[in-house]
């Protein structure tokens, strides 16, 4: 899995980069066929936004989450993506 991390109006520190990588390892444990991940971290005044697009085998999954804290925004984003990836995995296994 290749993770492309971009920041708008925020500097991507090594702590943020490591945090994102450890959180996306959770998704990789649930579904192995994730090829690319594009993550954008954005700051607008007090609003912290994390958004991501995953390229799965045969499908793209997109999610975004807003919060006052960047780490909480990343956690919420991972929760949303996790639900979508598990749903996609169940659809594949039913067929």
HELIX and SHEET records of a PDB file:
HELIX    1   1 UNK A   14  UNK A   30  1                                  17    
HELIX    2   2 UNK A   70  UNK A   94  1                                  25    
SHEET    1   A 4 UNK A   2  UNK A   8  0                                        
SHEET    2   A 4 UNK A  34  UNK A  44  1                                        
SHEET    3   A 4 UNK A  47  UNK A  56 -1                                        
SHEET    4   A 4 UNK A  59  UNK A  67 -1                                        
END                                                                             
